[in-house]
Amino acid sequence: MPGRVAVVTGASSGIGEATALALAAYGWTVVLVARRDDEVARVAAQVDAVGGVGIAEPIDAADPDAVAGMAERVRQAHSAPAAIVNAAGAGAWRWPEDTPPADMERMLDAPYRAAYHVTHAFLGDLLAQRAGVVVHVGSPAAYDPWPGATAYTVARWALRGYHEALRQDLAGTGVHSCHVAFGEVATPYFDVNDGARERRPWLGRLVRTCGPTEAAEVILSTIARPRPQVLHPPVLRGLFALHRLVPRCTSWALRLRGPRRQAIGGRPDEDAPT
């Protein structure tokens, strides 16, 4: 993987940060997109330290004007990217009635809107060079949802839908769209989202937790050898194969062992699975 230019969103922590550092180890110039100025600057310094070139872009990737400005700066100072890694993602696991519309909008901002705006800003460049890889970091929820994470699931389905549409649009152009879904990754997500750990689907607990560095290695492998869909760890592929064979059974299993809903009035819903 010779050093080129990559744009990584969500680059201030977790999978985005680990991916930026992994690319830097191969000498890439990495454009670091995230909202937190101090954290983006910290990761940029680390990228420089391990052999890459870190370009700090502390912007909100869900803001199309901010993204357009970032893209122009990258073109002027460097070149069009060879890879885009849409790793920005957020969202709490809640019941729909506990999710105000404003929260739904924020969850759509990352990952879906951020991925759309960043990819859109550089897509003309990728098509002109007839080469490039766009990696969308998604979730198993984009394939089979579990109870109590409605808005989170909608945002992940939107991201996967965008990827699937791009696959059709980019066929034969030399530009690849890839969707990568992991099981649980050891990031601060569960520490800052109260109740999410308790709402993990029980099928998901059969999949081992991987670290951000391992996730980054999978993403780099996808950039080097693009595939439309990547599921990691490997046992996750087995669960999705089961879902394709018996989708109703896996959906039922997720409900059966999912969180117990509270009915209006605070009393347990007698029809809810346990």
Backbone as numpy.savetxt, mean C-alpha at the origin, in Angstrom:
# Nx Ny Nz CAx CAy CAz Cx Cy Cz
19.89 -4.62 -10.32 19.04 -3.43 -10.32 19.92 -2.19 -10.32
20.36 -1.75 -11.47 21.21 -0.55 -11.52 20.48 0.67 -11.00
21.23 1.57 -10.38 20.64 2.75 -9.77 19.95 3.64 -10.78
18.69 3.95 -10.51 17.92 4.88 -11.32 17.11 5.75 -10.38
15.99 6.28 -10.83 15.16 7.15 -9.99 13.88 6.40 -9.62
13.54 6.43 -8.35 12.29 5.84 -7.88 11.56 6.86 -7.03
10.24 6.81 -7.08 9.39 7.64 -6.22 8.69 6.70 -5.25
8.84 6.96 -3.96 8.25 6.10 -2.93 7.36 6.95 -2.04
6.09 6.60 -1.96 5.18 7.31 -1.06 5.11 6.55 0.27
4.63 7.25 1.29 4.63 6.65 2.62 6.03 6.37 3.10
6.99 7.21 2.66 8.41 6.91 2.84 8.95 7.29 4.20
8.12 7.81 5.08 8.63 8.26 6.38 8.66 7.16 7.43
8.09 5.98 7.13 8.08 4.90 8.11 7.68 3.60 7.43
7.77 2.51 8.17 7.24 1.23 7.75 7.77 0.71 6.42
6.87 0.19 5.61 7.25 -0.43 4.35 7.87 0.59 3.40
7.33 1.82 3.37 7.88 2.84 2.49 9.33 3.18 2.83
9.59 3.38 4.11 10.96 3.68 4.54 11.90 2.53 4.20
11.50 1.30 4.51 12.36 0.15 4.24 12.63 -0.01 2.76
11.62 0.25 1.93 11.80 0.15 0.48 12.78 1.21 -0.02
12.66 2.41 0.50 13.59 3.48 0.10 15.03 3.10 0.42
15.26 2.56 1.60 16.62 2.18 2.00 17.12 1.00 1.18
16.23 0.06 0.85 16.64 -1.07 0.02 17.04 -0.62 -1.38
16.28 0.31 -1.95 16.65 0.86 -3.25 17.97 1.62 -3.18
18.15 2.36 -2.09 19.38 3.14 -1.92 20.61 2.24 -1.92
20.47 1.05 -1.35 21.60 0.12 -1.30 22.06 -0.29 -2.69
21.19 -0.15 -3.68 21.55 -0.43 -5.07 21.92 0.84 -5.83
22.04 1.96 -5.11 22.49 3.19 -5.73 21.39 4.02 -6.38
20.14 3.74 -6.04 19.05 4.49 -6.65 18.94 5.89 -6.06
18.44 6.80 -6.85 17.97 8.09 -6.36 16.52 7.91 -5.96
16.20 8.20 -4.71 14.87 7.91 -4.19 14.17 9.21 -3.79
13.05 9.47 -4.42 12.22 10.63 -4.07 11.28 10.18 -2.96
11.43 10.78 -1.79 10.72 10.35 -0.59 9.51 11.24 -0.37
8.33 10.66 -0.53 7.09 11.42 -0.42 6.34 11.00 0.84
6.12 11.95 1.72 5.33 11.74 2.94 5.06 13.11 3.54
4.14 13.17 4.49 3.71 14.46 5.01 4.60 15.02 6.11
5.30 14.17 6.85 6.04 14.63 8.02 7.44 15.10 7.63
7.66 16.40 7.68 8.93 16.99 7.23 10.14 16.37 7.91
10.09 16.30 9.25 11.25 15.83 9.98 11.57 14.37 9.68
10.52 13.54 9.54 10.75 12.13 9.26 11.25 11.91 7.83
10.73 12.69 6.89 11.21 12.58 5.51 12.69 12.98 5.44
13.06 14.03 6.14 14.46 14.46 6.16 15.35 13.39 6.79
14.85 12.74 7.84 15.62 11.68 8.49 15.88 10.52 7.53
14.85 10.08 6.82 15.01 8.96 5.89 15.91 9.36 4.72
15.80 10.61 4.25 16.66 11.07 3.16 18.13 10.98 3.56
18.44 11.34 4.80 19.82 11.25 5.28 20.28 9.79 5.33
19.38 8.90 5.72 19.74 7.48 5.75 19.95 6.93 4.35
19.14 7.37 3.40 19.31 6.95 2.01 20.69 7.37 1.51
21.09 8.60 1.80 22.42 9.06 1.41 23.52 8.22 2.06
23.30 7.84 3.32 24.33 7.13 4.07 24.57 5.72 3.55
23.56 5.09 2.94 23.74 3.71 2.49 24.07 3.63 1.00
24.31 4.77 0.34 24.79 4.74 -1.03 23.85 5.26 -2.08
22.68 5.71 -1.68 21.75 6.28 -2.65 21.74 7.79 -2.58
20.77 8.38 -3.23 20.56 9.82 -3.16 19.12 10.04 -2.70
18.96 10.66 -1.54 17.64 10.88 -1.00 17.11 12.26 -1.33
15.93 12.34 -1.92 15.29 13.60 -2.26 14.04 13.73 -1.40
14.06 14.63 -0.43 12.93 14.79 0.48 11.84 15.63 -0.18
10.64 15.09 -0.22 9.47 15.79 -0.76 8.35 15.67 0.28
8.37 16.53 1.29 7.34 16.45 2.35 6.02 17.07 1.90
5.23 16.29 1.20 3.94 16.77 0.68 2.86 15.76 1.04
1.62 16.18 0.89 0.47 15.29 1.01 0.19 14.73 -0.38
0.43 13.44 -0.58 0.27 12.85 -1.90 -1.18 12.80 -2.35
-2.11 13.06 -1.44 -3.52 13.12 -1.83 -3.91 14.49 -2.39
-2.96 15.43 -2.39 -3.18 16.78 -2.93 -2.64 16.82 -4.36
-3.50 16.86 -5.38 -3.01 16.77 -6.75 -2.09 17.92 -7.15
-2.32 19.13 -6.64 -1.45 20.26 -6.98 -0.06 20.08 -6.37
-0.02 19.59 -5.13 1.28 19.35 -4.49 2.05 18.26 -5.23
1.34 17.24 -5.67 1.99 16.16 -6.41 2.50 16.65 -7.76
1.73 17.47 -8.44 2.17 18.00 -9.73 3.44 18.83 -9.57
3.51 19.63 -8.52 4.72 20.41 -8.26 5.91 19.52 -7.98
5.70 18.48 -7.18 6.78 17.53 -6.90 7.28 16.88 -8.17
6.36 16.45 -9.03 6.75 15.77 -10.26 7.58 16.68 -11.16
7.21 17.95 -11.23 7.97 18.87 -12.06 9.37 19.09 -11.50
9.49 19.17 -10.19 10.81 19.33 -9.58 11.69 18.11 -9.86
11.11 16.93 -9.81 11.87 15.71 -10.07 12.36 15.69 -11.52
11.49 16.04 -12.44 11.90 16.05 -13.85 13.02 17.05 -14.10
12.91 18.22 -13.52 13.89 19.26 -13.76 15.26 18.91 -13.16
15.26 18.33 -11.98 16.52 18.08 -11.27 17.11 16.71 -11.56
16.29 15.75 -11.98 16.79 14.39 -12.15 16.29 13.83 -13.49
15.34 12.94 -13.44 14.76 12.39 -14.66 13.45 11.73 -14.29
12.75 11.27 -15.27 11.52 10.55 -14.98 11.86 9.27 -14.23
11.01 8.83 -13.33 11.33 7.63 -12.54 11.23 6.35 -13.36
12.00 5.38 -12.93 11.88 4.04 -13.49 10.90 3.21 -12.69
10.66 3.63 -11.42 9.75 2.88 -10.56 9.00 3.83 -9.65
7.74 3.50 -9.42 6.91 4.21 -8.44 6.41 3.16 -7.46
6.60 3.42 -6.17 6.10 2.51 -5.14 5.06 3.26 -4.32
3.81 2.90 -4.51 2.71 3.53 -3.79 2.50 2.80 -2.47
3.26 3.21 -1.46 3.22 2.54 -0.16 2.47 3.33 0.90
1.98 4.51 0.56 1.23 5.30 1.55 -0.08 4.59 1.86
-0.37 4.49 3.14 -1.61 3.83 3.54 -1.96 4.16 4.98
-3.22 4.32 5.24 -3.69 4.61 6.59 -5.11 4.10 6.71
-5.66 4.23 7.89 -7.06 3.84 8.04 -7.30 2.99 9.27
-8.40 3.27 9.95 -8.78 2.54 11.15 -9.80 1.46 10.81
-9.82 0.40 11.60 -10.79 -0.68 11.41 -11.98 -0.39 12.31
-13.10 0.00 11.69 -14.30 0.36 12.44 -15.54 -0.15 11.70
-16.65 -0.22 12.44 -17.94 -0.48 11.82 -18.35 0.75 11.00
-19.18 0.57 9.98 -19.53 1.72 9.13 -20.24 2.84 9.88
-21.09 2.49 10.85 -21.79 3.54 11.59 -20.87 4.32 12.52
-19.67 3.78 12.77 -18.68 4.47 13.61 -17.66 5.22 12.77
-17.90 5.32 11.47 -16.96 5.97 10.56 -17.63 7.17 9.91
-17.39 8.38 10.43 -17.98 9.58 9.81 -17.51 9.74 8.37
-18.29 10.41 7.53 -17.89 10.61 6.13 -16.50 11.23 5.98
-16.14 12.15 6.87 -14.81 12.77 6.77 -13.70 11.74 6.96
-13.93 10.76 7.85 -12.94 9.71 8.05 -12.85 8.81 6.82
-14.00 8.55 6.20 -14.01 7.75 4.97 -13.17 8.44 3.90
-13.32 9.75 3.78 -12.55 10.50 2.79 -11.06 10.42 3.08
-10.68 10.53 4.35 -9.26 10.45 4.71 -8.69 9.08 4.40
-9.49 8.04 4.59 -8.99 6.70 4.29 -8.83 6.49 2.79
-9.68 7.14 1.99 -9.50 7.06 0.54 -8.26 7.83 0.09
-7.88 8.87 0.85 -6.69 9.64 0.49 -5.46 8.75 0.41
-5.30 7.87 1.38 -4.17 6.94 1.38 -4.71 5.58 1.79
-4.73 4.66 0.83 -3.81 4.60 -0.30 -4.33 5.10 -1.66
-5.64 5.14 -1.88 -6.12 5.27 -3.27 -5.76 6.59 -3.93
-6.20 7.72 -3.36 -5.97 9.00 -4.05 -4.48 9.30 -4.19
-3.71 8.99 -3.17 -2.27 9.23 -3.26 -1.67 8.44 -4.41
-2.06 7.17 -4.54 -1.54 6.34 -5.63 -1.97 6.88 -6.98
-3.22 7.30 -7.06 -3.72 7.83 -8.34 -2.95 9.08 -8.75
-2.81 10.03 -7.85 -2.19 11.31 -8.21 -0.71 11.14 -8.56
0.02 10.35 -7.78 1.44 10.18 -8.04 1.66 9.43 -9.35
0.90 8.37 -9.56 1.04 7.62 -10.82 0.66 8.50 -12.01
-0.43 9.23 -11.88 -0.89 10.11 -12.95 0.17 11.15 -13.30
0.85 11.68 -12.29 1.82 12.75 -12.52 3.00 12.28 -13.37
3.33 11.00 -13.31 4.50 10.49 -14.04 4.14 9.54 -15.18
2.86 9.24 -15.36 2.49 8.20 -16.31 2.89 8.58 -17.74
2.75 9.84 -18.10 3.16 10.26 -19.43 4.65 10.01 -19.67
5.47 10.24 -18.65 6.91 9.99 -18.77 7.20 8.50 -18.95
6.52 7.66 -18.17 6.74 6.22 -18.28 6.33 5.71 -19.65
5.21 6.22 -20.16 4.76 5.78 -21.48 5.73 6.25 -22.57
6.27 7.46 -22.40 7.20 7.97 -23.41 8.49 7.16 -23.45
8.95 6.68 -22.29 10.17 5.89 -22.27 9.89 4.39 -22.47
8.59 4.06 -22.57 8.15 2.68 -22.81 8.75 1.70 -21.80
8.86 2.14 -20.59 9.40 1.29 -19.53 9.04 1.90 -18.19
8.91 1.04 -17.20 8.64 1.51 -15.85 7.76 0.51 -15.11
7.83 0.57 -13.77 7.06 -0.32 -12.93 6.36 0.51 -11.87
5.06 0.28 -11.71 4.29 0.92 -10.65 3.85 -0.18 -9.69
4.29 -0.09 -8.44 3.95 -1.10 -7.43 2.98 -0.48 -6.44
1.82 -1.10 -6.30 0.81 -0.66 -5.34 0.85 -1.61 -4.14
1.10 -1.07 -2.96 1.13 -1.89 -1.75 -0.28 -1.94 -1.18
-0.93 -3.10 -1.31 -2.31 -3.25 -0.90 -2.47 -4.12 0.32
-3.61 -4.79 0.39 -3.97 -5.56 1.59 -4.82 -6.75 1.18
-4.77 -7.83 1.97 -5.70 -8.95 1.72 -7.16 -8.53 1.77
-7.45 -7.42 2.46 -8.84 -6.94 2.53 -9.37 -6.57 1.16
-8.50 -6.34 0.19 -8.93 -6.01 -1.17 -9.43 -7.23 -1.93
-9.33 -8.40 -1.32 -9.81 -9.62 -1.96 -11.00 -10.23 -1.21
-10.91 -10.26 0.10 -12.01 -10.82 0.89 -12.07 -10.07 2.22
-13.06 -9.20 2.41 -13.11 -8.37 3.61 -13.49 -9.15 4.86
-13.12 -8.58 5.99 -13.51 -9.15 7.27 -14.37 -8.12 8.01
-15.14 -8.54 9.00 -16.05 -7.61 9.68 -15.31 -6.51 10.43
-15.96 -5.36 10.51 -15.47 -4.28 11.35 -14.35 -3.45 10.77
-14.19 -3.45 9.45 -13.14 -2.64 8.82 -13.64 -2.10 7.49
-14.83 -1.55 7.48 -15.53 -1.23 6.23 -14.80 -0.19 5.38
-14.53 0.99 5.95 -13.90 2.06 5.16 -12.49 1.67 4.75
-11.76 1.01 5.63 -10.42 0.51 5.31 -10.51 -0.41 4.09
-11.49 -1.31 4.09 -11.65 -2.25 2.99 -11.99 -1.54 1.69
-12.90 -0.57 1.75 -13.28 0.17 0.55 -12.07 0.83 -0.09
-11.20 1.45 0.71 -10.02 2.12 0.18 -9.07 1.13 -0.48
-8.94 -0.07 0.09 -8.04 -1.07 -0.48 -8.62 -1.67 -1.76
-9.94 -1.82 -1.80 -10.56 -2.28 -3.05 -10.39 -1.22 -4.13
-10.48 0.04 -3.78 -10.28 1.12 -4.76 -8.87 1.05 -5.34
-7.88 0.82 -4.47 -6.49 0.73 -4.94 -6.32 -0.47 -5.87
-6.86 -1.59 -5.48 -6.74 -2.77 -6.33 -7.48 -2.57 -7.65
-8.66 -1.91 -7.60 -9.39 -1.62 -8.83 -8.59 -0.73 -9.76
-7.89 0.25 -9.18 -7.04 1.12 -9.99 -5.94 0.31 -10.66
-5.33 -0.58 -9.89 -4.28 -1.43 -10.45 -4.81 -2.27 -11.60
-5.98 -2.91 -11.40 -6.53 -3.77 -12.44 -6.86 -2.98 -13.70
-7.38 -1.76 -13.53 -7.67 -0.91 -14.69 -6.38 -0.51 -15.40
-5.35 -0.17 -14.62 -4.07 0.19 -15.23 -3.48 -0.98 -16.02
-3.62 -2.18 -15.50 -3.11 -3.36 -16.22 -3.70 -3.41 -17.63
-4.97 -3.17 -17.73 -5.62 -3.20 -19.04 -5.13 -2.05 -19.92
-5.03 -0.87 -19.33 -4.65 0.31 -20.09 -3.19 0.26 -20.55
-2.33 -0.41 -19.77 -0.90 -0.39 -20.04 -0.42 -1.60 -20.83
-1.30 -2.50 -21.18 -0.89 -3.69 -21.91 -0.16 -3.32 -23.20
1.02 -3.88 -23.36 1.80 -3.64 -24.57 2.60 -2.36 -24.58
2.58 -1.59 -23.49 3.29 -0.31 -23.47 4.70 -0.41 -22.90
5.03 -1.52 -22.25 6.30 -1.63 -21.56 6.26 -1.14 -20.13
5.12 -0.59 -19.71 4.94 -0.12 -18.34 4.08 -1.14 -17.60
4.46 -1.48 -16.38 3.80 -2.54 -15.63 3.15 -1.98 -14.37
1.95 -2.48 -14.08 1.28 -2.19 -12.81 1.25 -3.49 -12.00
1.68 -3.41 -10.74 1.76 -4.60 -9.89 1.07 -4.31 -8.56
0.32 -5.28 -8.07 -0.36 -5.16 -6.78 0.28 -6.16 -5.82
0.83 -5.65 -4.71 1.50 -6.49 -3.72 0.70 -6.44 -2.43
0.30 -7.60 -1.93 -0.45 -7.67 -0.68 0.32 -8.53 0.32
0.46 -8.03 1.51 1.16 -8.74 2.58 0.15 -9.17 3.64
0.54 -10.17 4.43 -0.17 -10.43 5.68 0.19 -9.31 6.66
0.23 -9.61 7.92 0.59 -8.58 8.89 2.07 -8.24 8.77
2.36 -6.95 8.73 3.74 -6.46 8.71 4.00 -5.74 10.03
5.15 -5.97 10.61 5.48 -5.41 11.92 5.80 -3.92 11.79
4.76 -3.11 11.72 4.89 -1.65 11.67 4.09 -1.08 12.83
4.15 0.24 13.05 3.39 0.82 14.17 1.88 0.86 13.97
1.37 0.29 12.87 -0.06 0.42 12.57 -0.93 -0.01 13.75
-0.68 -1.19 14.28 -1.55 -1.71 15.34 -1.36 -0.94 16.65
-0.24 -0.24 16.78 -0.02 0.54 18.00 -0.81 1.83 18.01
-1.09 2.38 16.83 -1.78 3.67 16.76 -3.25 3.54 16.39
-3.72 2.31 16.16 -5.13 2.09 15.84 -5.73 1.16 16.88
-6.33 1.75 17.89 -6.91 0.98 18.99 -7.97 0.02 18.46
-7.90 -1.21 18.93 -8.90 -2.20 18.57 -8.61 -2.97 17.31
-7.64 -2.52 16.50 -7.38 -3.20 15.24 -6.80 -4.60 15.47
-5.93 -4.73 16.45 -5.33 -6.04 16.69 -6.39 -7.08 17.06
-7.39 -6.65 17.82 -8.45 -7.56 18.21 -9.36 -7.93 17.04
-9.38 -7.10 16.00 -10.24 -7.35 14.85 -9.51 -8.04 13.71
-8.30 -8.46 13.93 -7.61 -9.20 12.88 -8.40 -10.46 12.52
-8.57 -10.75 11.23 -9.28 -11.98 10.86 -8.51 -13.20 11.34
-9.24 -14.18 11.83 -8.55 -15.34 12.38 -7.78 -16.12 11.32
-8.26 -16.10 10.06 -7.49 -16.75 9.00 -6.14 -16.05 8.83
-6.15 -14.72 9.00 -4.91 -13.98 8.87 -3.89 -14.33 9.92
-4.37 -14.82 11.06 -3.45 -15.17 12.14 -2.68 -16.45 11.84
-3.10 -17.15 10.79 -2.36 -18.33 10.34 -1.13 -17.94 9.52
-1.07 -16.66 9.15 0.03 -16.17 8.31 1.05 -15.49 9.21
2.30 -15.87 9.09 3.32 -15.28 9.95 3.50 -13.80 9.67
3.89 -13.06 10.68 4.19 -11.63 10.53 5.57 -11.46 9.91
5.67 -10.55 8.96 6.98 -10.25 8.38 7.37 -8.83 8.73
8.64 -8.53 8.64 9.14 -7.21 8.96 9.16 -6.31 7.74
9.30 -4.99 7.95 9.35 -4.07 6.81 10.48 -4.36 5.84
11.63 -4.82 6.34 12.75 -5.11 5.45 12.42 -6.27 4.52
11.75 -7.30 5.06 11.33 -8.42 4.22 10.32 -7.96 3.18
9.39 -7.11 3.60 8.41 -6.58 2.64 9.12 -5.79 1.54
10.12 -5.01 1.92 10.87 -4.22 0.93 11.58 -5.13 -0.07
12.10 -6.25 0.39 12.78 -7.19 -0.52 11.79 -7.74 -1.55
10.56 -7.99 -1.11 9.53 -8.47 -2.04 9.22 -7.39 -3.08
9.16 -6.15 -2.64 8.86 -5.05 -3.56 10.00 -4.87 -4.56
11.25 -4.95 -4.11 12.37 -4.85 -5.04 12.37 -5.99 -6.04
12.02 -7.19 -5.58 11.91 -8.33 -6.49 10.83 -8.08 -7.53
9.74 -7.43 -7.12 8.65 -7.13 -8.05 9.07 -6.08 -9.08
9.87 -5.10 -8.65 10.38 -4.10 -9.59 11.30 -4.76 -10.61
12.16 -5.69 -10.13 13.10 -6.35 -11.03 12.39 -7.33 -11.97
11.32 -7.97 -11.46 10.58 -8.94 -12.27 9.09 -8.70 -12.05
8.52 -7.77 -12.80 7.13 -7.37 -12.55 6.14 -8.52 -12.72
5.22 -8.64 -11.75 4.11 -9.59 -11.82 2.84 -8.84 -11.44
1.72 -9.16 -12.05 0.49 -8.42 -11.76 0.07 -8.52 -10.30
0.22 -9.70 -9.69 -0.22 -9.91 -8.32 0.85 -10.64 -7.54
1.19 -10.11 -6.38 2.17 -10.73 -5.50 1.55 -10.85 -4.11
1.54 -12.05 -3.55 1.03 -12.30 -2.21 2.16 -12.85 -1.36
2.36 -12.27 -0.18 3.46 -12.67 0.69 3.03 -12.56 2.14
3.41 -13.53 2.98 4.24 -14.73 2.76 3.53 -15.77 1.89
4.29 -16.82 1.47 3.72 -17.80 0.54 2.44 -18.47 1.02
2.28 -18.66 2.34 1.06 -19.29 2.83 -0.17 -18.47 2.48
0.01 -17.16 2.29 -1.10 -16.31 1.89 -1.64 -16.72 0.53
-0.76 -17.21 -0.33 -1.20 -17.67 -1.65 -2.13 -18.86 -1.50
-1.82 -19.74 -0.54 -2.68 -20.88 -0.31 -4.07 -20.47 0.15
-4.14 -19.48 1.03 -5.43 -19.00 1.51 -6.24 -18.37 0.38
-5.56 -17.66 -0.52 -6.28 -17.05 -1.63 -6.69 -18.08 -2.68
-5.90 -19.14 -2.81 -6.31 -20.23 -3.68 -7.59 -20.87 -3.13
-7.65 -21.02 -1.81 -8.85 -21.55 -1.18 -10.04 -20.62 -1.41
-9.78 -19.31 -1.32 -10.85 -18.34 -1.55 -11.39 -18.44 -2.97
-10.51 -18.65 -3.95 -10.97 -18.76 -5.34 -11.82 -20.02 -5.55
-11.47 -21.08 -4.82 -12.20 -22.33 -4.97 -13.55 -22.29 -4.25
-13.55 -21.78 -3.03 -14.78 -21.78 -2.22 -14.96 -20.40 -1.57
-15.26 -19.39 -2.37 -15.33 -18.02 -1.83 -16.37 -17.86 -0.74
-17.51 -18.53 -0.86 -18.52 -18.37 0.17 -18.07 -18.94 1.50
-17.35 -20.03 1.45 -16.87 -20.64 2.69 -15.85 -19.76 3.40
-14.93 -19.17 2.66 -13.94 -18.33 3.31 -14.58 -17.05 3.85
-15.53 -16.49 3.12 -16.23 -15.31 3.64 -17.01 -15.65 4.91
-17.65 -16.81 4.92 -18.37 -17.26 6.11 -17.41 -17.46 7.28
-16.23 -18.05 6.98 -15.26 -18.28 8.04 -14.77 -16.96 8.65
-14.60 -15.95 7.82 -14.16 -14.65 8.33 -15.23 -14.04 9.23
-16.50 -14.22 8.87 -17.58 -13.72 9.72 -17.71 -14.54 11.01
-17.56 -15.85 10.87 -17.77 -16.74 12.00 -16.86 -16.40 13.17
-15.62 -16.09 12.87 -14.64 -15.82 13.92 -14.27 -14.34 13.99
-15.10 -13.49 13.39 -14.82 -12.06 13.41 -15.30 -11.39 14.68
-15.13 -10.09 14.80 -15.57 -9.37 16.00 -17.09 -9.40 16.12
-17.56 -9.37 17.35 -19.00 -9.44 17.60 -19.58 -8.03 17.57
-20.54 -7.83 16.69 -21.17 -6.52 16.55 -22.07 -6.23 17.74
-22.12 -4.95 18.10 -23.05 -4.48 19.11 -24.26 -3.86 18.42
-25.45 -4.31 18.76 -26.66 -3.76 18.16 -26.98 -2.41 18.79
-27.92 -1.69 18.18 -28.36 -0.41 18.72 -28.87 -0.62 20.14
-28.44 0.23 21.04 -28.81 0.09 22.44 -27.72 -0.56 23.26
-26.63 -1.03 22.59 -25.50 -1.55 23.32 -25.61 -3.04 23.62
-26.73 -3.70 23.24 -26.86 -5.12 23.51 -26.22 -5.92 22.38
-25.58 -7.05 22.69 -24.98 -7.87 21.63 -26.02 -8.30 20.61
-25.63 -8.30 19.37 -26.51 -8.74 18.30 -26.58 -10.28 18.33
-27.77 -10.82 18.61 -27.88 -12.26 18.77 -27.63 -13.03 17.49
-27.77 -12.35 16.34 -27.54 -13.01 15.06 -26.10 -12.90 14.59
-25.29 -12.14 15.33 -23.91 -11.93 14.88 -23.08 -13.15 15.16
-22.16 -13.51 14.25 -21.26 -14.62 14.50 -20.28 -14.26 15.60
-19.75 -15.26 16.25 -18.76 -15.05 17.31 -17.43 -15.61 16.88
